[in-house]
Each structure stands twice: as C-alpha cells, then as structure tokens.
C-alpha cells in the first residue's frame, strides 16, 4: 500500500468496470468486484488492495452527498431492496491489515481541488467498531430490478440509482423490450433541455447506439439533439430484438460539464456522423 486517500470535497461513487480488490476504510472491509457500486461518504479514508487490474468510473458529488431516490407509489423495495446495500465489516481481513508494520502511513487529502499529505506513525484505519446510519454502501448492478412497462418506454429517470443535489446517476440493466405493437421501442429524439448527459457503457450491446463497445463513454450536452442511431431505430420498429442486454451508467447533470484535456485526447471525432445512416467505422 502506498497511501490512503480522503476526499473532503464531496461524497465519492465508484463503479468497478473491470478487476477485483479489497477496499479498506474507516468503517472496515468490503470486497470490490466487477459491476459493483461503492459509495464513500465525504471524508472517508480508504485504500484498495488490488487482486486484478482495475478500471473504475469515479463520480464525485462535489459539495454534496448521495441519497437514494424517492420511489413514490411503487414502494421502497422498487428497483432494488435497500437490504441489498452492503456495508463494510470489522472482520478478519480488516484486522489483518491493521497488523501491517511500516514506519509511516500517508493520507492524501483532497480539498478544493488541492492535495495535501498527512503522515501518521500508526495505521489510521484502527477502528474496532462503528455505529450509525452514515457509512459506505455497496450494490452490484445484478441486484437492480429495473422498472418496466410493456406498453410504454419509460424515461431514464425510472432507472435512477443515486441522486445528489445537482445530478442523478442511473443504471441501465438488461430488460425485456416493450411488446405492445404501438409502444415506443427505443428512446425518442430529444435535446436534454435541462441536463447534460454522460453515459458509460459497461457491458453488452447498447440497444439505442451503433458501434458502441464496453469502456466507451458518450457526452451529449444540453440542447444538442440526439436519439437512437438508424440501425437501432430500424431494429426497434421491426421488433427485431425482444430484450436488451446492455449495462450502462448514466449521469445527468443540471450544471454544464467541461471536457478535460485527457478526454479531448481520446475523443472519437467521427461520432457526430453516426446518425447519418451510412456505415459508421
């Protein structure tokens, strides 16, 4: 272990795209594997013991917190049962990491986008127990049961997994496609007038996009019209597919997003041409 980390700017949400690890934090130990969400409250100290190389999507709720969505008349057990949310345990694995002997323990603390280093002469993850309802939680996409209707294509908000003050995180899971002859099979064309939209594609074939593969991301700013690609629109119209097999994470933000230099360096500049109906490389 090189160092621990602590984010003092907001809660963190990790989605593990690939790999496996043990996560150790102030509250104990969690196993972390493909398809897991782990929500870490603001100020939590944590580190990862990696077993397989990791690819992680991290979403920070800057100056905010994550909450579970209001589920209204469908009830508190809709989408996923809160009992499936797992919390860290003070178990043998956690106690074993406390026995590691090293002279110094460093914690990298992020505050207002700056990094400071705190050095301890003891392991700061020395908890013997904890009590309360503020704690990290874990859920795998396989434990999510999406809302469905055979007669209507539900809006993305029906698939909300976590909410924060200025954005929502939704999970698209495999589900049957609408079967009513008059039902809309794929999303309608829209311009996201209130939200910027980012989608991370984790697994399977995304039913409304052509030539999208696991590990890719799309970004559709507010006001830019988008919707199903020609191939997906045709497949939906002709009832070619009976179910979806994609797993994707969508972030809808009330505030405008800026692209980093790293993101710009890997942008597919041909993506804008993918709605033309021609073969898209």
Backbone as numpy.savetxt, mean C-alpha at the origin, in Angstrom:
# Nx Ny Nz CAx CAy CAz Cx Cy Cz
22.60 -5.75 11.71 21.76 -4.56 11.71 22.63 -3.31 11.71
22.44 -2.40 10.76 23.20 -1.16 10.71 22.64 -0.12 11.67
21.34 0.09 11.64 20.73 1.09 12.51 19.21 0.90 12.52
18.57 1.54 13.49 17.13 1.62 13.54 16.70 2.91 12.86
15.40 3.02 12.55 14.86 4.25 11.98 13.63 4.67 12.76
13.37 5.97 12.74 12.17 6.52 13.39 11.70 7.71 12.57
10.44 7.69 12.18 9.87 8.79 11.40 9.02 9.65 12.32
9.45 10.90 12.52 8.70 11.83 13.37 7.84 12.79 12.56
7.76 12.57 11.24 6.94 13.43 10.38 5.54 12.88 10.16
5.32 11.59 10.43 3.99 11.03 10.21 4.01 9.51 10.28
2.82 8.91 10.29 2.71 7.45 10.25 3.30 6.93 8.94
3.78 5.69 8.97 4.31 5.04 7.77 3.48 3.81 7.45
3.25 3.59 6.17 2.59 2.38 5.70 3.53 1.68 4.73
3.88 0.44 5.05 4.75 -0.36 4.19 3.92 -1.43 3.49
4.12 -1.59 2.18 3.52 -2.70 1.45 4.66 -3.48 0.84
4.74 -4.77 1.19 5.87 -5.59 0.73 5.52 -6.24 -0.61
6.19 -5.78 -1.66 5.98 -6.30 -3.01 6.71 -7.62 -3.20
7.93 -7.69 -2.72 8.74 -8.90 -2.83 9.60 -9.05 -1.58
9.88 -10.32 -1.24 10.84 -10.59 -0.18 10.22 -11.08 1.11
11.05 -11.18 2.12 10.61 -11.63 3.44 11.59 -11.11 4.48
11.06 -10.76 5.66 11.90 -10.21 6.71 11.20 -10.36 8.05
11.96 -10.19 9.12 11.41 -10.00 10.46 11.48 -8.52 10.77
10.36 -7.96 11.25 10.32 -6.55 11.64 10.33 -6.48 13.16
11.29 -5.72 13.70 11.39 -5.50 15.13 11.16 -4.02 15.41
10.34 -3.73 16.43 10.02 -2.35 16.73 9.79 -2.20 18.24
9.42 -1.01 18.67 9.19 -0.75 20.09 8.16 -1.69 20.71
7.27 -2.24 19.88 6.15 -3.04 20.36 6.40 -4.54 20.28
7.51 -4.94 19.66 7.78 -6.37 19.55 8.18 -6.78 18.14
7.76 -7.99 17.76 8.20 -8.63 16.52 7.01 -8.95 15.63
7.18 -8.75 14.32 6.21 -9.13 13.31 6.95 -9.82 12.16
6.40 -10.92 11.66 6.91 -11.48 10.41 6.36 -10.65 9.26
7.18 -10.40 8.26 6.85 -9.49 7.16 7.10 -10.24 5.87
6.03 -10.54 5.10 6.18 -11.33 3.89 5.38 -10.73 2.74
5.55 -11.28 1.56 4.95 -10.75 0.32 3.45 -10.51 0.49
3.01 -9.32 0.09 1.60 -8.97 0.15 1.15 -8.36 1.45
2.05 -8.19 2.42 1.69 -7.61 3.71 1.69 -6.09 3.67
0.67 -5.49 4.31 0.74 -4.10 4.74 1.19 -4.09 6.19
2.08 -3.18 6.54 2.41 -2.92 7.94 2.29 -1.42 8.16
1.43 -1.02 9.11 1.27 0.39 9.46 2.06 0.65 10.74
2.97 1.63 10.68 3.81 1.98 11.82 3.46 3.38 12.29
2.94 3.52 13.53 2.59 4.85 14.02 3.79 5.78 14.08
3.51 7.03 13.94 4.53 8.08 13.99 5.41 7.91 15.24
6.73 7.98 15.04 7.66 7.90 16.16 8.09 6.49 16.52
7.57 5.47 15.84 7.96 4.09 16.14 9.39 3.83 15.68
10.20 3.24 16.56 11.54 2.79 16.19 11.45 1.39 15.62
12.14 1.13 14.47 12.04 -0.20 13.89 13.26 -0.51 13.02
13.45 -1.82 12.78 14.47 -2.29 11.84 14.02 -3.62 11.27
14.63 -4.01 10.17 14.26 -5.24 9.47 15.43 -6.20 9.42
15.17 -7.44 9.77 16.12 -8.53 9.55 15.70 -9.23 8.27
16.45 -9.03 7.20 16.05 -9.45 5.86 16.40 -10.92 5.63
15.41 -11.68 5.12 15.63 -13.08 4.76 15.68 -13.26 3.24
14.88 -12.48 2.52 14.91 -12.46 1.06 14.92 -10.99 0.63
15.62 -10.64 -0.46 15.70 -9.24 -0.89 14.33 -8.59 -0.96
14.24 -7.35 -0.48 12.96 -6.66 -0.32 12.73 -5.61 -1.39
11.48 -5.52 -1.85 10.99 -4.39 -2.62 9.74 -3.90 -1.91
9.80 -2.68 -1.40 8.75 -2.16 -0.52 8.20 -0.85 -1.08
6.88 -0.72 -1.07 6.21 0.56 -1.32 5.96 1.20 0.04
6.51 2.38 0.27 6.32 3.09 1.53 5.49 4.35 1.27
4.45 4.55 2.08 3.55 5.70 1.95 3.52 6.41 3.30
3.99 7.64 3.33 4.03 8.40 4.59 2.82 9.31 4.70
2.15 9.27 5.84 1.05 10.19 6.14 1.65 11.41 6.82
2.25 12.31 6.02 2.98 13.44 6.57 2.07 14.32 7.42
2.51 14.59 8.67 1.74 15.40 9.62 0.35 14.81 9.86
0.21 13.50 9.70 -1.10 12.87 9.88 -0.99 11.46 10.42
-2.14 10.79 10.42 -2.22 9.44 10.94 -3.09 8.59 10.02
-2.91 7.29 10.09 -3.76 6.36 9.36 -4.91 5.91 10.24
-6.07 5.73 9.60 -7.25 5.21 10.27 -7.91 4.18 9.35
-8.80 3.38 9.93 -9.59 2.48 9.11 -10.77 3.25 8.53
-11.23 2.90 7.33 -12.32 3.64 6.71 -13.65 3.40 7.41
-14.54 4.38 7.32 -15.92 4.19 7.78 -16.62 3.23 6.83
-17.28 2.22 7.35 -17.89 1.19 6.50 -19.40 1.29 6.43
-19.98 2.25 7.15 -21.39 2.54 7.00 -22.30 1.35 7.21
-23.34 1.27 6.38 -24.37 0.25 6.58 -23.90 -1.16 6.25
-22.74 -1.30 5.58 -22.25 -2.66 5.29 -21.62 -3.30 6.52
-21.35 -2.50 7.56 -20.92 -3.06 8.83 -19.42 -3.11 9.02
-19.03 -3.22 10.28 -17.63 -3.17 10.66 -16.78 -4.33 10.18
-17.44 -5.43 9.75 -16.68 -6.59 9.29 -16.53 -6.62 7.77
-17.06 -5.59 7.09 -16.95 -5.55 5.63 -15.51 -5.29 5.21
-15.18 -5.74 4.03 -13.86 -5.60 3.39 -12.82 -6.47 4.10
-12.62 -6.25 5.38 -11.83 -7.19 6.17 -12.27 -7.09 7.62
-12.20 -8.20 8.31 -12.54 -8.25 9.72 -11.39 -7.61 10.51
-11.66 -6.64 11.38 -10.57 -6.04 12.16 -9.77 -7.07 12.96
-10.36 -8.24 13.20 -9.63 -9.28 13.92 -8.45 -9.82 13.13
-8.43 -9.57 11.81 -7.30 -10.03 11.00 -6.09 -9.10 11.11
-6.28 -7.94 11.73 -5.16 -7.03 11.94 -4.26 -7.60 13.05
-3.04 -7.90 12.70 -2.09 -8.48 13.66 -1.20 -7.40 14.24
-0.88 -7.52 15.52 0.00 -6.57 16.20 1.31 -7.27 16.59
2.37 -6.51 16.83 3.64 -7.12 17.21 3.53 -7.88 18.53
4.40 -8.87 18.69 4.40 -9.70 19.88 5.76 -9.62 20.59
5.71 -9.60 21.91 6.94 -9.73 22.71 7.21 -11.23 22.82
7.81 -11.80 21.79 8.00 -13.25 21.71 9.48 -13.60 21.80
9.79 -14.87 21.55 11.18 -15.32 21.68 12.09 -14.63 20.66
11.57 -14.39 19.44 12.38 -13.71 18.43 12.74 -12.29 18.88
11.77 -11.60 19.50 12.02 -10.24 19.97 13.02 -10.25 21.13
12.87 -11.19 22.04 13.80 -11.28 23.17 15.20 -11.64 22.70
15.30 -12.46 21.62 16.61 -12.84 21.11 17.35 -11.64 20.54
16.63 -10.73 19.83 17.31 -9.56 19.27 17.79 -8.63 20.38
17.16 -8.70 21.56 17.62 -7.88 22.67 18.98 -8.35 23.20
19.33 -9.59 22.89 20.58 -10.15 23.40 21.78 -9.84 22.50
21.53 -9.18 21.36 22.63 -8.85 20.48 23.61 -7.92 21.19
24.87 -8.23 21.09 25.91 -7.45 21.77 26.67 -6.59 20.77
26.56 -5.30 20.95 27.35 -4.35 20.17 27.51 -3.10 21.01
28.55 -2.34 20.74 28.88 -1.22 21.61 27.92 -0.06 21.45
27.45 0.17 20.23 26.60 1.32 19.97 25.41 0.93 19.11
24.29 1.57 19.40 23.07 1.38 18.62 22.66 2.75 18.08
22.51 2.86 16.78 22.16 4.14 16.17 20.71 4.14 15.69
20.04 5.26 15.91 18.67 5.47 15.43 18.69 6.67 14.50
18.28 6.46 13.24 18.15 7.53 12.27 16.75 8.12 12.39
16.66 9.38 12.78 15.37 10.03 13.03 15.10 11.04 11.92
13.94 10.89 11.27 13.54 11.86 10.23 12.55 12.85 10.82
12.86 14.13 10.71 11.97 15.19 11.16 12.10 16.36 10.21
10.97 16.77 9.61 10.91 17.87 8.65 11.90 17.64 7.51
11.91 16.39 7.03 12.71 15.97 5.89 14.22 16.03 6.14
14.62 16.16 7.38 16.04 16.11 7.74 16.29 14.86 8.58
17.51 14.31 8.49 17.87 13.10 9.21 18.88 13.43 10.30
18.57 13.03 11.53 19.49 13.14 12.66 19.81 11.74 13.17
20.95 11.59 13.81 21.38 10.30 14.33 21.51 10.36 15.84
20.83 9.45 16.52 20.94 9.31 17.97 21.68 8.01 18.25
22.68 8.06 19.13 23.48 6.88 19.45 23.24 6.46 20.89
22.91 5.18 21.08 22.71 4.60 22.40 23.83 3.61 22.71
24.10 3.43 23.99 25.05 2.40 24.42 24.33 1.12 24.83
23.04 1.05 24.50 22.23 -0.14 24.78 21.20 -0.29 23.68
20.61 -1.46 23.57 19.57 -1.70 22.56 18.30 -0.96 22.97
17.86 0.04 22.20 16.66 0.80 22.59 15.36 -0.01 22.45
15.40 -1.13 21.74 14.21 -2.00 21.65 14.25 -2.97 22.82
14.04 -2.43 24.03 14.16 -3.23 25.24 12.82 -3.40 25.96
11.72 -3.28 25.22 10.40 -3.38 25.83 10.17 -4.76 26.42
9.42 -4.80 27.51 9.01 -6.07 28.11 7.50 -6.26 27.98
6.80 -5.25 27.47 5.36 -5.33 27.26 4.82 -3.98 26.84
3.57 -3.94 26.42 2.94 -2.68 26.08 1.42 -2.84 26.25
0.75 -1.70 26.37 -0.70 -1.71 26.61 -1.32 -0.51 25.91
-2.49 -0.68 25.33 -3.18 0.43 24.68 -3.67 0.05 23.30
-4.23 1.03 22.59 -4.78 0.75 21.25 -4.02 1.47 20.15
-2.86 2.04 20.46 -1.99 2.61 19.44 -0.82 1.66 19.27
-0.76 1.00 18.12 0.30 0.02 17.87 0.40 -0.23 16.37
1.55 -0.72 15.92 1.63 -1.16 14.52 0.64 -2.28 14.26
0.13 -2.33 13.02 -0.77 -3.42 12.63 -0.34 -3.95 11.27
-0.65 -5.22 11.05 -0.31 -5.88 9.78 -1.54 -6.57 9.22
-1.71 -6.47 7.89 -2.75 -7.23 7.20 -2.24 -7.56 5.81
-2.56 -8.75 5.32 -2.17 -9.17 3.99 -3.35 -8.97 3.04
-3.05 -8.65 1.78 -4.15 -8.42 0.82 -5.04 -9.65 0.70
-4.52 -10.83 0.98 -5.31 -12.06 0.88 -6.41 -12.14 1.93
-6.33 -11.30 2.96 -7.36 -11.25 4.00 -8.43 -10.21 3.70
-8.32 -9.54 2.55 -9.29 -8.51 2.18 -10.35 -9.13 1.28
-11.61 -8.90 1.60 -12.75 -9.41 0.83 -13.44 -8.22 0.17
-13.15 -7.95 -1.10 -13.65 -6.71 -1.72 -15.17 -6.71 -1.86
-15.74 -5.52 -1.74 -17.16 -5.35 -2.01 -17.42 -5.54 -3.50
-18.56 -6.16 -3.83 -18.86 -6.46 -5.23 -20.35 -6.25 -5.50
-20.67 -6.02 -6.77 -22.06 -5.98 -7.23 -22.09 -6.56 -8.64
-23.02 -7.47 -8.89 -23.09 -8.04 -10.24 -23.74 -7.08 -11.23
-24.37 -6.01 -10.72 -25.12 -5.11 -11.60 -24.42 -3.77 -11.83
-23.47 -3.40 -10.97 -22.86 -2.07 -11.09 -21.37 -2.16 -10.78
-20.59 -1.39 -11.55 -19.15 -1.29 -11.29 -18.96 -0.31 -10.14
-18.48 -0.80 -9.00 -18.36 0.05 -7.81 -17.19 1.02 -7.96
-17.29 2.22 -7.39 -16.19 3.18 -7.46 -15.01 2.70 -6.64
-13.81 3.20 -6.95 -12.61 2.76 -6.21 -12.71 2.96 -4.70
-13.48 3.97 -4.26 -13.59 4.23 -2.83 -14.16 3.04 -2.07
-14.88 2.14 -2.76 -15.41 0.94 -2.10 -14.30 0.00 -1.65
-13.09 0.20 -2.19 -11.97 -0.69 -1.89 -10.94 -0.02 -0.98
-11.38 1.01 -0.23 -10.47 1.72 0.66 -10.02 0.83 1.81
-8.71 0.78 2.03 -8.14 -0.02 3.11 -7.71 0.85 4.27
-7.06 1.99 3.98 -6.63 2.94 5.01 -6.97 4.35 4.54
-7.26 5.22 5.49 -7.48 6.63 5.18 -6.54 7.48 6.02
-6.22 8.66 5.49 -5.49 9.67 6.25 -6.18 11.01 6.01
-5.58 12.08 6.51 -6.27 13.37 6.45 -6.49 13.85 5.02
-5.52 13.60 4.12 -5.58 14.18 2.79 -5.48 13.14 1.67
-5.55 11.86 2.01 -5.49 10.84 0.97 -6.07 9.53 1.49
-6.33 8.62 0.55 -6.80 7.28 0.89 -5.91 6.26 0.20
-5.83 5.06 0.79 -5.11 3.95 0.20 -6.12 2.84 -0.05
-6.26 2.42 -1.30 -7.21 1.38 -1.69 -6.46 0.14 -2.17
-7.08 -1.01 -2.00 -6.49 -2.26 -2.47 -7.43 -2.92 -3.46
-6.96 -3.13 -4.68 -7.72 -3.85 -5.69 -7.32 -5.32 -5.64
-8.27 -6.18 -5.33 -8.03 -7.62 -5.19 -8.81 -8.39 -6.26
-8.43 -9.63 -6.53 -9.20 -10.44 -7.49 -10.67 -10.54 -7.08
-11.55 -10.45 -8.09 -13.00 -10.50 -7.83 -13.71 -10.86 -9.13
-14.95 -11.35 -9.04 -15.74 -11.59 -10.25 -16.07 -10.26 -10.95
-16.06 -10.27 -12.26 -16.48 -9.10 -13.03 -18.01 -9.06 -13.09
-18.57 -7.87 -13.14 -20.01 -7.70 -13.17 -20.65 -8.56 -14.27
-21.72 -9.26 -13.93 -22.31 -10.23 -14.85 -23.60 -9.74 -15.51
-24.23 -8.71 -14.99 -25.46 -8.20 -15.60 -25.15 -7.69 -17.00
-25.96 -8.03 -17.99 -25.68 -7.62 -19.38 -25.54 -6.12 -19.56
-26.22 -5.34 -18.75 -26.16 -3.89 -18.89 -25.16 -3.22 -17.99
-24.40 -4.00 -17.22 -23.48 -3.42 -16.25 -22.20 -2.93 -16.93
-21.63 -1.89 -16.35 -20.33 -1.40 -16.79 -19.26 -2.38 -16.31
-18.45 -2.90 -17.21 -17.48 -3.94 -16.86 -16.11 -3.37 -16.47
-15.79 -2.21 -16.98 -14.50 -1.58 -16.68 -14.77 -0.14 -16.24
-13.82 0.53 -15.60 -14.05 1.92 -15.16 -14.39 2.82 -16.34
-15.24 3.79 -16.10 -15.56 4.77 -17.13 -14.40 5.76 -17.25
-14.38 6.50 -18.37 -13.36 7.53 -18.54 -13.65 8.68 -17.58
-12.62 9.16 -16.92 -12.80 10.17 -15.88 -11.54 11.02 -15.78
-11.66 12.14 -15.06 -10.53 13.07 -14.98 -10.10 13.35 -13.55
-10.63 12.59 -12.57 -10.16 12.73 -11.18 -10.11 14.20 -10.76
-11.25 14.88 -10.82 -11.25 16.32 -10.58 -10.80 16.70 -9.17
-10.94 15.80 -8.21 -10.61 16.13 -6.83 -9.32 15.47 -6.33
-8.78 14.52 -7.08 -7.65 13.74 -6.56 -6.59 13.51 -7.64
-5.32 13.48 -7.21 -4.26 12.86 -8.00 -4.28 11.37 -7.70
-4.01 10.56 -8.71 -4.14 9.10 -8.57 -2.82 8.40 -8.90
-2.35 7.60 -7.96 -1.17 6.76 -8.18 -1.58 5.30 -7.95
-1.20 4.42 -8.86 -1.49 2.99 -8.70 -0.19 2.21 -8.82
0.06 1.35 -7.83 1.20 0.43 -7.84 0.67 -0.96 -8.16
1.22 -1.59 -9.17 0.74 -2.88 -9.64 1.60 -4.00 -9.03
0.98 -4.79 -8.18 1.71 -5.79 -7.40 1.70 -7.17 -8.04
0.58 -7.59 -8.59 0.45 -8.99 -8.99 -0.65 -9.14 -10.03
-0.47 -10.09 -10.96 -1.52 -10.42 -11.91 -1.57 -9.47 -13.09
-2.68 -9.52 -13.81 -2.89 -8.69 -15.01 -3.98 -7.68 -14.69
-3.62 -6.41 -14.68 -4.59 -5.39 -14.31 -5.63 -5.26 -15.41
-6.91 -5.40 -15.06 -7.94 -5.62 -16.07 -8.25 -4.41 -16.92
-7.92 -3.19 -16.48 -8.25 -2.01 -17.29 -7.03 -1.40 -17.97
-5.88 -2.08 -17.91 -4.66 -1.55 -18.51 -4.00 -2.61 -19.39
-3.45 -2.18 -20.52 -2.64 -3.05 -21.36 -1.16 -2.84 -21.03
-0.38 -3.89 -21.16 1.08 -3.81 -21.03 1.55 -3.23 -19.70
0.80 -3.53 -18.65 1.21 -3.16 -17.29 1.65 -4.44 -16.59
2.81 -4.38 -15.93 3.38 -5.56 -15.31 3.67 -5.30 -13.83
3.77 -6.36 -13.03 4.06 -6.19 -11.60 5.31 -5.34 -11.36
5.20 -4.44 -10.40 6.30 -3.53 -10.08 6.19 -2.17 -10.74
5.28 -2.03 -11.72 5.08 -0.74 -12.37 4.16 0.16 -11.54
4.23 1.46 -11.82 3.33 2.44 -11.21 2.79 3.35 -12.30
1.55 3.81 -12.14 1.01 4.84 -13.01 0.63 6.05 -12.18
0.71 7.22 -12.80 0.38 8.48 -12.14 -0.52 9.28 -13.06
-1.76 9.53 -12.62 -2.72 10.31 -13.39 -3.10 11.54 -12.56
-2.52 12.71 -12.87 -2.85 13.92 -12.12 -4.31 14.32 -12.31
-4.84 15.06 -11.37 -6.20 15.57 -11.45 -6.38 16.36 -12.74
-7.51 16.12 -13.41 -7.85 16.87 -14.61 -7.41 16.23 -15.90
-6.58 15.18 -15.83 -6.13 14.49 -17.05 -7.01 13.26 -17.28
-7.76 13.27 -18.38 -8.73 12.20 -18.64 -7.99 10.89 -18.89
-8.49 9.83 -18.25 -7.94 8.49 -18.44 -9.05 7.48 -18.16
-8.78 6.26 -18.48 -9.77 5.20 -18.31 -9.24 3.91 -18.91
-10.13 2.98 -19.24 -9.66 1.69 -19.75 -8.95 1.82 -21.10
-7.91 1.04 -21.26 -7.24 0.98 -22.56 -8.13 0.26 -23.57
-7.89 0.47 -24.86 -8.77 -0.11 -25.89 -8.96 -1.61 -25.76
-7.89 -2.35 -25.47 -8.02 -3.80 -25.34 -8.89 -4.19 -24.17
-8.74 -3.49 -23.04 -9.55 -3.78 -21.86 -11.01 -3.41 -22.11
-11.24 -2.29 -22.79 -12.61 -1.87 -23.08 -13.30 -2.91 -23.96
-12.59 -3.41 -24.97 -13.15 -4.42 -25.86 -13.44 -5.72 -25.11
-12.50 -6.13 -24.24 -12.70 -7.36 -23.48 -13.90 -7.25 -22.56
-14.07 -6.09 -21.94 -15.22 -5.91 -21.06 -16.53 -5.88 -21.82
-16.53 -5.20 -22.96 -17.75 -5.10 -23.77 -18.20 -6.46 -24.28
-17.24 -7.32 -24.62 -17.56 -8.64 -25.18 -17.59 -9.75 -24.15
-17.52 -9.37 -22.86 -17.57 -10.36 -21.77 -16.51 -11.45 -21.93
-15.32 -11.05 -22.39 -14.26 -12.03 -22.60 -13.74 -12.56 -21.27
-13.65 -11.68 -20.27 -13.14 -12.10 -18.96 -14.27 -12.15 -17.96
-14.24 -13.14 -17.08 -15.28 -13.33 -16.08 -14.84 -12.88 -14.69
-13.55 -12.70 -14.51 -13.05 -12.27 -13.21 -11.72 -11.55 -13.40
-11.38 -10.74 -12.41 -10.08 -10.07 -12.43 -9.09 -10.91 -11.62
-7.81 -10.74 -11.93 -6.79 -11.45 -11.15 -5.70 -10.50 -10.65
-5.96 -9.17 -10.71 -4.92 -8.23 -10.34 -4.93 -7.96 -8.84
-3.76 -7.57 -8.35 -3.61 -7.00 -7.02 -2.85 -5.69 -7.19
-3.44 -4.61 -6.74 -2.83 -3.29 -6.92 -3.16 -2.41 -5.72
-2.26 -1.46 -5.47 -2.44 -0.48 -4.40 -2.64 0.88 -5.04
-3.74 1.55 -4.69 -4.01 2.87 -5.25 -3.97 3.91 -4.14
-3.31 5.04 -4.43 -3.26 6.17 -3.52 -3.94 7.35 -4.22
-5.05 7.85 -3.65 -5.74 9.03 -4.17 -5.48 10.18 -3.20
-4.90 11.28 -3.71 -4.47 12.38 -2.85 -5.23 13.66 -3.18
-5.66 14.38 -2.14 -6.31 15.66 -2.34 -5.31 16.73 -2.77
-4.07 16.58 -2.39 -3.03 17.55 -2.74 -2.28 17.08 -3.98
-1.83 18.04 -4.79 -1.09 17.71 -5.99 0.25 17.07 -5.66
0.66 16.12 -6.48 1.90 15.40 -6.26 2.98 15.90 -7.22
4.23 15.86 -6.75 5.38 16.21 -7.57 6.21 14.95 -7.82
6.75 14.83 -9.03 7.63 13.71 -9.36 9.05 14.01 -8.91
9.68 13.02 -8.31 11.08 13.16 -7.95 11.94 12.94 -9.18
13.20 13.32 -9.08 14.15 13.11 -10.17 14.32 11.61 -10.45
14.27 10.81 -9.39 14.42 9.36 -9.57 13.24 8.82 -10.38
12.03 9.27 -10.06 10.85 8.81 -10.81 10.91 9.25 -12.27
11.35 10.48 -12.50 11.45 10.98 -13.86 12.45 10.16 -14.68
13.48 9.64 -14.02 14.52 8.90 -14.74 14.06 7.55 -15.24
12.97 7.03 -14.68 12.47 5.72 -15.11 11.09 5.82 -15.78
10.65 7.04 -16.09 9.33 7.22 -16.69 9.27 6.62 -18.09
8.16 5.95 -18.39 7.89 5.44 -19.74 7.18 6.56 -20.51
7.91 7.23 -21.35 7.36 8.38 -22.07 6.32 7.98 -23.11
6.27 6.69 -23.47 5.28 6.21 -24.43 3.93 5.89 -23.80
3.85 5.96 -22.48 2.60 5.57 -21.81 1.42 6.41 -22.31
1.67 7.69 -22.61 0.60 8.57 -23.06 -0.03 8.07 -24.36
0.72 7.28 -25.13 0.21 6.78 -26.42 -0.58 5.48 -26.29
-0.69 4.95 -25.09 -1.28 3.63 -24.93 -2.80 3.60 -25.11
-3.43 4.77 -25.23 -4.88 4.81 -25.48 -5.23 4.90 -26.96
-4.25 4.90 -27.84 -4.50 5.14 -29.26 -5.14 3.97 -29.98
-5.12 2.78 -29.36 -5.70 1.62 -30.01 -4.73 0.89 -30.90
-3.51 1.40 -31.02 -2.48 0.74 -31.81 -1.67 -0.17 -30.90
-0.83 -0.99 -31.47 0.02 -1.86 -30.65 0.97 -1.01 -29.82
0.92 -1.20 -28.52 1.74 -0.42 -27.61 2.90 -1.29 -27.15
4.17 -0.90 -27.44 5.32 -1.75 -27.10 5.51 -1.86 -25.59
